[in-house]
């Protein structure tokens, strides 16, 4: 099992990743879809790629937390 500090860090990081994903899906994706670029200047394809990367990071971290929590 992970030590408590690492576990707490990972849980906090998971929350941050989920928040970032939610922001991208709710704001940047829609903005980029209609304007051609998101609030941070990313194109629609770049927003999609970032969303995919975040989803992958979230899944990986969830797996690690699940495995270490058992």
C-alpha positions, 0 to 999 in steps of 0.5 A: 500500500502507498504511504499516506502522503503519496496517497493523499497527493495522488487523490489531490492530483486526481481531483485536479485532473478531473477539474481540468478535464471538466473545464476543457469539456465545458468551456474550451471545447465548446469555444474552440468548436465555434470560434476555432480556438479555445480560451487559452488559444488551443485549436479544436484538435489541440483541445481534443488531444488534451482531453484524451491525454487527461482522460488517460492520466485519470484512468492510470491514476485511478488504476494505481489508487485502486491497486494500492488500496487493495 
